[in-house]
Structures are given as structure tokens and as C-alpha cells.
Amino acid sequence: GGLGFAGETGRLVHPHRRSAPDDPQPRIVAQVADALRDGGVVAIPTDSCYSLACRRGDKPAMDRIRQIRQLDERHHLTLMCRDLSQIAQFARVDNAQYRLLKATTPGSYVFILEGSRELPRRVLHPKRKTIGLRIPDHKVALALLEVLDEPLLTSTLMLPGDEAPLTEGWEIEDRIGDALDLVLDGGYCGTEPTTVID
């Protein structure tokens, strides 16, 4: 722990924050993966904006994400996957959907699909039994998914009452650092949320 300097930028990193601007540093990615395996909620950079993330079977962590964002169970959470084969494992995908997925992933699209039996019911929409799925086009997010070898349950980091998602690691740390286990700082992430395809 303790304070340390982050890479070339010389930016002071808070004990909560781990900096991996463009190049996913294996040591940092491993620390974030460990925090998730221990039931943590982390903020991670993606190709659209920062997301809150936890493991898919982790109910207390999932409840914390809903609490931070003040979401009810009808709001779709998104399963962030490493590749198409992971999507096919956790959702029912017909041929037309598969072709669409193949043409548009990786990228900042979320597909609302019927969840498979591999998913706990509590992560699915209560009436429709659906979930959002995406494959991020972001080196750091993909490196984390690779190390974990499982998808993550995620939600765009948009705080109640805000007009736009949080876009910088330091800003996330400032606003909600105490509610998170770690912030994986990937620098500026942009404010364009994902496009939802239902």
C-alpha cells in the first residue's frame, strides 16, 4: 500500500487507485482480479466510459453496485465478456443474432439477450429473463477478463443525479472511492455510453 507514483505521468496514486493508462500492466491487472475474486466492487475503464464491476455470482457485490447507482432489479446489468464464445455460453443466441454480434464486436454495443442456465436468476431481468452482454474494445478491460477467465457483471459508472458518466480515475476516487475496493485508472475514458441493441 501507501502512496506511489503512476508510470510516466508522475501522478500521485491514491492507495485505492491502480494506474494502467494504455498498457495493461500484468501486476496491476492481477491485483484488480484478486480484489474481484475476494468479493470486491471495482471501477474499470472501457471503450465507452468507466464501469462498476463485480463477479457474476457475487450477490453482496451486485447489491453494492445497485446501491451506488440507485438501480432497482428491473435495470439491466451488463455481462462483460472476453469473446463471442463466452457470450454464447451465457446467452441464448440464434444465427441472426450471432451474425450481428460477429459484425459489431468488440465495441461499445450492449446486446439484450435471453440469459442461459449458466447465469444465476438474480442477475437477469425479473420478467424478461434477459441480460445485457458486451465485448469491450479496450486493452485494459480485456486483459482483466483474460486473467479472470470469466465474464464480469458491470454497470456504467453514472452516479444518481449526474448528467454524464465519470470519465477520470481521480474523479471516481474523489466521489465514490470509499464505496469501492479499487479503481483501475485507465486515464480519460470518454462519456459516450454504450449503444443498447434490444
Secondary structure, 3 states (H helix, E strand, C coil): CCCEEEHHHCEEECCCEEECCCCCCHHHHHHHHHHHHCCCCEEECCCCCCEEEEECCCHHHHHHHHHHHCCCCCCCCEEECCCHHHHHHHECCCHHHHHHHHHHCCCCEEEEEEECCCCCHHHCCCCCCEEEEECCCCHHHHHHHHHHCCCEEEEECCCCCCCCCCCCHHHHHHHHHHHCCEEEECCCCCCCCCEEEC
